[in-house]
Amino acid sequence: MEENPVKILYGVVVALIVLAATAVAYAVSPRSLEPIERPDPQRFDSATIELGERLALIGNCAECHTAERGEAYAGGRPIPTPLGTIFSTNITPDPETGIGNWSQAAFRRSMYEGLDREGQHLYPAFPYHHFTKVMPEDVDALYAYLMTREPVRNEAPENELRFPFNLRPLLAAWKLLYLDNERFTRLPDADEKVNRGAYLVQGLGHCGGCHTPRNALQAEKEDDFLRGEVTENWYAPAIAGDVPAAVRWNEQKLADYLAGRWVDEHGVAFGAMAPVVHNLSRIADEDVAAISAYITLLMEGDEAETDAEITGAVGDARDGDDIGAVIYAGACAVCHDASPSPFAAGLPLAYSTSIRIPTPLNLIRVIEEGVKPPEGQPGRYMPGFAGALTDEQLVALAAYLRGRYTGLEPWLDIDDVVARRTHPGAVAVAETAEAE
């Protein structure tokens, strides 16, 4: 029997009214929690503080909550989004501009419900939709660690979001649609190691915050978990399913990579991933191994090569007059061509993920900005070529590398990516030991 379209429309309207009414009720319902005196740091035991420190490293908390040349955890870092710019908040125990007057209950509420102490909705750039997976004892350890940091008085700038996204009450509707306030559920068929990794990846590690595609309302697409996304002008490649790697990852290779060590077939992290890896290099090896075990399990269906026999070009050789080929021979080959030369310190480009992903964004940024080790640490160095190459030369080089070393379909948007790229002078050099 055919459904009456009027009844269908009526049902949709009623559902929308109910949703809107619920959202309004939720928007006005959050209450302010009483401020407290800053807790005496001595009340927290050292073991809890140490646990909180490790969890903060896994959560990459300092990276987001520290502005360039700013004090640790004092906020003010601009986070670009498609909806505008959000500035991270001060999470030092300063009572006026930070969280010094937040109770443990207020901190838990922010992690699980995305509300500050005063009951104001927080934007999900603060990934509470991941932190809902974190167990209360770990949230409390993180609270203990932050409350024992040095208080810093620093008022974060106001967010710069387009209308209507600058209206915080609308976040109530977003939460109704996308916030699942449930703790981590163990994977029934997985061992303890994989479950530990899943807990860290889905929760504090919030890997999906960068690696999972988002919809128009900036909610992560659950069906595309860790399938790759552009974040802060870098492309975070797929790390589940069909990953864009020339050589298949395994647990040990990924664990080495996440710990900041060189992996022959993958290089080391760069760009937005570099500070994540720097933090993971400072946590317990067993936690890094657990993360690796879980992620490689998600990669089981990938079709990358199972061995490391890729050593050179796979595409057709270009004419000697090809601009990209000429630039590569003169500026890149001495380091990136596989050879016994001590100068050939770069990753052989047949292994490079940057030329295998769906966008030339990462490749263009690395060519222009170069790479270098974290400050004060040893590592391999690549100079940036910003200002040395014209737009036409950048496009030609990127097209040459894609065709010569992957055999994949050419990128069709290289010109657009080059035209839209951030001005080199406004971008910090990617901090890493080597580019993948």
C-alpha positions in Angstrom: 0.0 0.0 0.0 1.4 3.4 -1.0 2.1 5.8 1.8 0.2 9.1 1.9 2.7 11.9 1.1 0.8 14.3 3.4 1.2 11.9 6.3 4.9 11.5 5.6 5.3 15.3 5.5 3.4 15.6 8.7 5.6 13.0 10.4 8.7 14.8 9.2 7.4 18.2 10.5 6.5 16.7 13.9 9.9 15.0 14.2 11.6 18.3 13.4 9.5 20.2 15.9 10.3 17.6 18.6 14.0 17.8 17.8 14.0 21.6 17.8 12.1 21.7 21.1 14.4 19.2 22.7 17.4 21.1 21.4 16.1 24.4 22.8 15.4 22.7 26.2 18.9 21.2 26.2 20.5 24.5 25.1 19.1 26.4 28.1 19.3 23.6 30.6 23.1 23.4 31.4 23.7 24.9 34.8 26.8 26.5 36.2 28.8 24.5 38.7 30.1 26.3 41.8 33.7 27.6 41.6 36.2 26.2 44.1 39.5 27.3 45.5 42.4 26.0 43.5 43.2 22.5 45.0 46.4 22.2 46.9 48.8 20.4 44.6 49.9 18.3 47.6 46.5 16.6 47.7 47.3 14.6 44.5 49.5 11.6 44.9 52.6 11.3 42.6 51.4 8.1 40.9 48.1 9.8 39.8 50.0 12.8 38.5 52.5 10.6 36.6 49.6 8.7 35.0 47.9 12.0 34.1 51.1 13.2 32.4 51.3 10.1 30.3 47.6 10.5 29.3 48.2 14.1 28.4 51.0 13.0 26.1 48.7 10.4 24.5 46.0 13.1 24.1 48.4 15.6 22.6 46.9 18.1 25.0 49.9 20.6 25.0 50.0 20.7 21.2 46.5 22.1 20.9 46.4 24.1 24.2 49.7 25.9 23.6 50.1 28.9 21.3 53.3 29.4 19.3 55.9 30.7 21.6 53.3 30.6 24.4 53.3 29.0 27.8 52.4 25.3 28.0 48.7 24.6 28.3 47.9 28.4 28.4 45.7 28.2 25.3 45.4 30.7 22.5 46.4 28.5 19.6 44.3 29.2 16.5 42.7 26.0 15.1 41.4 26.6 11.5 38.2 24.8 10.6 35.9 25.1 7.6 33.5 27.1 9.8 36.1 29.6 10.9 38.9 29.8 13.5 38.6 28.4 17.0 41.2 29.4 19.7 42.1 26.8 22.3 41.4 27.5 25.9 43.7 28.0 28.9 43.8 24.7 30.9 46.4 25.8 33.4 45.1 26.1 37.0 44.9 29.9 36.8 41.6 30.7 38.6 40.6 33.6 36.4 41.6 32.7 32.8 42.2 28.9 33.2 40.5 26.0 35.1 41.9 26.7 38.6 38.5 27.1 40.1 37.0 24.0 38.4 36.1 21.1 40.6 36.8 17.5 39.6 33.1 17.2 38.7 33.3 20.3 36.4 36.3 18.8 34.6 34.6 15.5 34.1 31.6 17.3 32.7 33.7 19.1 30.2 35.3 15.8 29.0 32.0 13.9 28.8 29.4 16.6 27.9 31.3 19.4 26.3 30.3 22.0 28.9 32.6 24.4 30.7 32.2 25.1 34.4 29.7 27.9 33.7 27.5 25.6 31.6 28.6 27.0 28.3 28.7 24.6 25.3 32.2 23.8 24.0 33.0 23.4 20.4 34.0 19.9 19.4 37.4 21.1 18.2 37.9 20.1 21.8 37.2 16.4 21.0 34.8 15.5 23.9 33.0 13.2 21.5 36.1 11.1 21.8 36.8 11.7 25.5 33.4 10.2 26.4 35.2 6.9 25.8 37.8 7.6 28.6 37.2 5.9 32.0 36.6 8.2 35.0 39.8 7.2 36.8 41.8 8.4 33.8 39.9 11.6 33.5 40.6 12.2 37.2 44.3 11.5 36.7 44.4 14.1 33.9 42.7 16.6 36.2 45.3 15.9 38.8 48.1 16.5 36.3 46.7 19.8 35.0 45.9 21.1 38.5 49.6 20.6 39.5 50.9 22.6 36.5 52.1 26.2 36.9 49.1 28.6 36.6 49.4 31.0 33.7 47.2 34.1 33.3 46.3 34.2 29.6 42.9 35.1 28.1 42.4 33.2 24.9 41.1 35.3 21.9 37.5 35.2 20.9 36.7 32.6 18.3 36.3 33.8 14.7 33.4 31.8 13.4 30.9 32.6 10.7 27.2 33.1 11.5 25.4 31.0 12.6 28.2 28.7 13.8 29.2 31.4 16.3 26.0 30.8 18.3 27.0 28.3 21.0 23.4 27.2 21.9 23.2 25.5 18.5 25.8 23.1 19.7 23.0 21.5 21.8 21.4 20.3 18.6 24.8 19.0 17.3 25.3 17.0 20.5 21.8 15.5 20.2 22.7 14.3 16.8 26.3 13.2 17.3 27.4 13.0 20.9 27.4 9.5 22.3 28.1 9.8 26.0 29.2 6.2 26.6 32.4 4.8 27.9 34.7 2.5 25.9 33.2 -0.9 25.1 35.7 -3.7 24.9 36.1 -5.6 21.6 34.8 -9.0 22.5 37.1 -11.0 20.1 40.3 -9.0 20.7 43.0 -9.7 23.2 44.1 -7.3 26.0 46.8 -5.6 23.9 44.4 -4.7 21.0 41.7 -3.6 23.5 44.2 -1.3 25.2 45.1 0.1 21.8 41.4 0.6 20.8 40.8 2.4 24.1 43.6 4.8 23.5 42.9 5.4 19.8 39.1 5.9 20.2 39.4 7.9 23.4 42.2 10.2 24.5 44.3 9.6 21.4 41.3 10.8 19.3 43.0 9.7 16.1 39.7 10.0 14.3 39.8 13.8 14.9 42.3 14.1 12.1 42.0 10.8 10.1 38.2 10.4 9.8 36.2 12.3 7.1 33.6 14.8 8.4 30.2 15.8 7.2 29.0 19.3 6.5 28.4 19.8 10.3 31.9 18.7 11.1 30.8 15.5 12.7 33.0 12.4 12.0 31.5 9.9 9.6 31.4 6.7 11.6 31.2 4.5 8.6 34.5 6.0 7.3 36.4 5.7 10.6 40.1 6.6 10.0 39.7 6.7 6.2 41.6 10.0 5.7 40.7 13.7 5.9 42.2 17.2 5.4 43.0 18.7 8.8 44.7 22.1 9.4 45.8 22.2 5.8 47.4 18.8 5.9 46.0 15.5 4.6 45.8 12.9 7.3 45.9 9.7 5.3 43.7 6.6 5.8 45.0 4.4 8.5 42.2 1.8 8.2 41.1 -0.3 5.3 42.9 0.5 2.0 45.8 2.6 3.2 47.9 4.6 0.7 51.2 2.9 1.6 53.5 1.3 -1.0 54.6 -1.4 1.5 52.2 -2.9 4.0 52.5 -1.8 7.6 53.0 -4.4 10.3 52.9 -4.0 14.1 56.6 -3.5 14.6 57.0 -1.0 11.7 54.1 1.1 12.9 55.2 1.0 16.5 58.7 2.2 15.5 57.1 4.9 13.4 54.8 6.1 16.2 57.8 6.1 18.6 59.7 8.5 16.2 62.1 6.0 14.8 63.1 5.7 11.1 61.3 3.0 9.2 63.0 2.1 5.9 59.8 1.7 3.9 57.9 4.6 5.5 60.3 7.2 6.8 59.1 9.1 9.9 56.2 11.4 10.7 56.1 15.0 9.5 53.7 17.9 9.4 50.8 17.7 11.8 51.7 14.2 12.8 55.2 15.2 14.0 54.2 16.6 17.4 51.9 13.6 18.0 54.8 11.2 17.4 57.1 13.3 19.6 54.7 12.9 22.4 54.2 9.2 21.8 58.0 8.7 21.9 57.8 9.7 25.6 55.2 7.2 26.8 55.5 3.6 27.7 56.5 1.2 24.9 53.6 -1.1 25.7 51.1 1.7 25.0 52.7 2.5 21.7 52.7 -1.3 20.8 49.0 -1.5 21.8 48.1 1.4 19.5 50.0 -0.2 16.7 48.3 -3.6 17.3 44.8 -2.1 17.0 45.5 0.1 14.0 47.3 -2.6 12.0 44.3 -4.8 12.7 42.1 -2.2 11.0 44.5 -2.2 8.1 44.2 -5.9 7.4 42.3 -5.4 4.2 44.8 -3.0 2.6 46.3 -4.0 -0.8 49.8 -2.6 -0.4 52.8 -4.7 -1.3 53.6 -7.3 1.4 57.4 -7.0 1.0 59.9 -4.2 0.6 61.1 -5.0 -2.9 60.0 -1.6 -4.3 63.3 0.2 -5.1 62.7 2.6 -7.9 60.3 4.2 -10.4 57.2 2.4 -11.5 55.8 4.8 -14.1 57.1 5.6 -17.6 60.3 7.7 -17.9 59.6 11.2 -18.9 61.3 13.1 -21.8 64.5 14.7 -20.8 63.0 18.1 -21.4 60.2 17.6 -19.0 60.4 20.4 -16.4 59.5 18.1 -13.5 62.1 15.6 -14.5 64.8 18.3 -14.8 64.0 19.8 -11.4 64.0 16.3 -9.8 67.4 15.4 -11.3 68.9 18.7 -10.2 67.4 19.2 -6.8 66.0 16.0 -5.4 67.7 12.9 -6.9 70.9 13.2 -4.9 69.0 12.4 -1.7 65.9 10.5 -2.8 67.3 8.1 -5.4 68.2 4.8 -3.8 72.0 4.5 -3.8 74.9 3.6 -1.5 75.9 7.3 -1.4 76.0 8.8 2.2 74.2 11.8 0.8 71.2 9.6 -0.2 69.5 10.1 3.1 66.0 10.8 1.9 63.2 8.3 1.6 63.2 6.6 -1.8 60.1 8.2 -3.4 58.7 4.9 -4.6 57.9 4.4 -0.9 56.4 7.8 -0.3 52.8 8.1 1.0 52.7 11.8 0.1 52.6 11.0 -3.6 50.1 8.2 -3.2 47.3 10.0 -1.3 44.3 11.6 -3.1 45.6 15.1 -2.9 49.0 16.8 -3.7 48.6 19.0 -0.6 51.2 17.3 1.6 53.8 17.0 -1.2 53.5 20.7 -2.1 53.9 21.7 1.5 56.9 19.5 2.1 58.6 20.7 -1.1 58.1 24.4 -0.1 58.6 24.2 3.6 61.2 21.4 3.9 61.6 19.3 7.0 63.9 19.3 10.0 64.3 17.5 13.3 62.6 18.7 16.4 64.6 21.5 18.0 67.6 20.1 19.9 67.3 16.6 18.5 69.3 14.8 15.8 67.7 13.9 12.5 67.8 14.2 8.7 67.2 17.5 7.1 65.5 18.6 3.9 65.7 22.2 2.7 62.5 24.0 1.7 62.3 25.3 -1.8 59.8 28.1 -1.2 60.8 31.0 -3.4 63.1 28.9 -5.4 60.4 27.3 -7.6 57.7 29.1 -9.5 54.1 27.9 -9.4 54.6 26.3 -12.8 57.7 24.4 -11.6 55.9 23.2 -8.4 53.0 21.8 -10.5 55.4 20.2 -13.0 57.5 18.6 -10.2 54.4 17.2 -8.3 53.0 15.8 -11.5 56.3 14.2 -12.4 56.7 12.5 -9.0 53.1 11.2 -9.0 53.5 9.7 -12.5 57.0 8.4 -12.2 56.9 6.8 -8.7 53.3 5.6 -8.3 51.8 4.6 -11.6 48.5 6.0 -10.2 46.1 8.3 -12.0 47.4 11.9 -12.2 46.2 14.5 -9.7 43.8 16.8 -11.5 43.9 19.6 -8.9 47.6 20.4 -8.6 47.2 23.9 -10.0 44.4 24.6 -7.6 46.3 23.3 -4.5 49.4 25.4 -5.5 47.2 28.5 -6.0 45.5 28.0 -2.7 48.5 27.1 -0.6 49.4 29.1 2.5 52.0 31.7 1.9 55.3 30.2 2.8 56.2 33.0 5.2 53.2 32.3 7.3 53.8 28.6 7.8 56.3 27.1 10.2 58.6 24.5 8.9 57.3 21.0 9.5 59.1 19.6 12.6 60.3 16.1 11.8 63.3 14.1 11.2 62.2 13.0 7.7 59.2 13.2 5.4 57.3 10.2 4.3 
